């Protein structure tokens, strides 16, 4: 507790190696709160600064924290091809409104090895015609990979955009068997 008798938000983080580069995983007492692609030192430092600002607590590097242990284990198992579903508590505090609604539907309704169109996902949350807004929600996803925004594609068969880069999206879709493995 702090000096005012309030519980302080605890934010812990670790960087985990993966087939798509280093991932920063951050968690609170509520659950996994953030996954950040390409977690080189400058990217990591910017992400931690944003987390501190948004959550009101300075993130602490704690790769051995019980708050991160299961997330790290499941992320490693996913990239090893041993896990298809994440079963983790998630802290949704970095996203709200329509974006949260879309991401929750994505997390629960688009299983491993499948894809959904932006427009189809908009329809699922009762917002037909909101495909662009769904794209915005995907770009705002604080929990990529775990909340699988890489599974959202264009209705014409195009891969669509991706905050982690198109090569990362291709690798994730290949891992899940949606696309063939890149030749090089």
C-alpha positions in Angstrom: 0.0 0.0 0.0 1.1 3.6 -0.6 1.1 6.3 2.0 -2.6 7.0 1.4 -3.7 3.5 2.1 -4.3 2.7 -1.6 -2.9 -0.4 -3.3 -0.2 0.5 -5.8 -0.5 -0.9 -9.3 2.4 -3.3 -9.9 3.7 -3.6 -13.4 6.4 -6.2 -14.2 8.0 -6.9 -17.6 10.4 -9.2 -19.3 11.7 -9.6 -22.9 11.2 -13.0 -24.4 13.0 -14.3 -27.5 10.7 -15.5 -30.3 10.7 -16.5 -33.9 9.6 -13.0 -34.8 12.1 -11.2 -32.7 12.2 -10.1 -29.1 8.8 -9.6 -27.4 8.3 -7.4 -24.4 5.6 -8.9 -22.1 4.2 -6.7 -19.3 1.7 -7.7 -16.6 -0.2 -6.3 -13.7 -2.0 -8.0 -10.9 -5.0 -8.3 -13.3 -3.1 -10.1 -16.0 -1.0 -9.7 -19.1 -1.4 -6.0 -20.1 1.0 -5.5 -23.0 2.9 -7.3 -25.7 5.4 -5.3 -27.8 7.0 -6.4 -31.0 10.7 -5.9 -31.9 11.6 -5.1 -28.3 15.1 -3.7 -28.9 16.4 -1.3 -26.2 14.9 1.9 -27.8 11.5 0.2 -28.5 11.5 -1.3 -25.1 12.3 2.0 -23.4 9.5 3.8 -25.3 7.0 1.1 -24.5 7.9 1.2 -20.8 7.6 4.9 -20.7 4.1 4.7 -22.2 3.1 2.0 -19.7 4.3 4.1 -16.8 2.3 7.0 -18.1 -0.8 5.1 -18.8 -0.8 2.9 -15.7 0.6 5.3 -13.1 3.3 2.9 -12.0 6.9 2.4 -13.0 7.3 -1.0 -14.7 9.9 -3.2 -13.1 12.0 -5.8 -15.0 11.1 -9.1 -13.3 11.4 -12.1 -15.7 10.9 -14.4 -12.7 7.7 -12.8 -11.5 4.8 -15.1 -10.9 2.7 -12.5 -12.8 4.7 -13.2 -16.0 5.7 -16.9 -15.6 2.6 -18.4 -17.2 2.5 -15.8 -20.0 6.2 -16.5 -20.8 5.6 -20.3 -20.7 2.6 -20.0 -23.1 4.2 -17.6 -25.5 7.2 -20.0 -25.8 4.9 -23.0 -26.3 3.0 -21.1 -29.0 6.2 -20.4 -31.0 7.3 -24.0 -30.5 4.0 -25.1 -32.1 2.9 -26.8 -28.8 0.1 -24.4 -27.9 -2.8 -23.1 -30.1 -4.8 -21.2 -27.5 -3.7 -18.7 -24.8 -5.3 -19.3 -21.5 -4.2 -16.2 -19.6 -5.8 -13.5 -17.5 -5.7 -10.3 -19.5 -5.7 -6.8 -18.2 -7.8 -4.8 -20.7 -7.1 -1.4 -19.1 -5.1 -0.1 -22.0 -8.0 -0.3 -24.4 -11.7 0.7 -24.1 -15.0 1.1 -26.0 -15.4 -0.3 -29.5 -11.7 -1.3 -29.8 -12.0 -3.4 -26.6 -15.3 -5.0 -27.9 -13.7 -5.9 -31.2 -10.5 -7.3 -29.6 -12.5 -9.4 -27.1 -14.5 -10.9 -30.0 -11.3 -11.6 -31.8 -9.7 -13.3 -28.8 -12.7 -15.5 -28.2 -14.1 -16.1 -31.7 -11.2 -16.5 -34.2 -9.3 -19.7 -33.4 -5.8 -20.7 -34.2 -5.3 -21.5 -37.9 -8.2 -19.4 -39.1 -8.7 -15.8 -40.3 -11.5 -13.3 -40.4 -12.1 -10.3 -42.6 -12.2 -6.8 -41.1 -15.8 -6.4 -42.3 -16.8 -9.8 -40.9 -15.4 -8.9 -37.5 -17.3 -5.6 -37.6 -20.5 -7.6 -38.4 -19.8 -9.9 -35.4 -19.8 -7.0 -33.0 -23.0 -5.5 -34.5 -21.3 -2.7 -36.5 -21.7 -3.6 -40.2 -19.8 -1.3 -42.4 -17.2 -0.5 -39.7 -14.3 -2.4 -41.3 -12.0 0.6 -41.2 -12.8 1.0 -37.5 -11.9 -2.6 -37.0 -8.6 -1.9 -38.7 -8.0 0.9 -36.2 -8.8 -1.4 -33.3 -6.3 -4.0 -34.6 -3.6 -1.2 -34.8 -4.4 -0.3 -31.2 -4.2 -3.8 -29.9 -2.0 -3.8 -26.8 -1.8 -7.6 -26.7 -0.8 -8.8 -30.2 -0.1 -12.5 -30.7 -2.1 -13.3 -27.5 -5.1 -11.4 -28.9 -4.5 -12.5 -32.5 -4.9 -9.4 -34.7 -2.6 -11.2 -37.2 -5.7 -13.3 -38.0 -7.6 -10.4 -39.4 -7.2 -10.0 -43.2 -8.8 -8.2 -46.1 -12.0 -9.6 -47.6 -10.4 -9.8 -51.1 -7.7 -12.1 -49.9 -5.1 -9.5 -49.1 -3.1 -9.8 -46.0 -4.0 -6.3 -44.7 -1.8 -4.2 -42.4 0.0 -5.1 -39.2 1.6 -3.0 -36.5 4.4 -5.5 -36.2 5.1 -5.4 -39.9 3.9 -7.5 -42.8 6.8 -9.9 -42.5 5.8 -10.6 -38.9 2.2 -11.1 -39.8 3.2 -13.6 -42.6 5.4 -15.5 -40.1 2.6 -15.8 -37.6 0.1 -16.9 -40.2 2.6 -19.4 -41.5 3.2 -20.7 -38.0 -0.6 -21.3 -37.7 -0.7 -23.0 -41.1 -2.7 -20.3 -42.8 0.1 -19.3 -45.2 3.0 -21.4 -46.5 6.3 -21.0 -44.8 8.4 -18.3 -46.5 11.0 -19.7 -48.8 13.7 -17.4 -47.5 
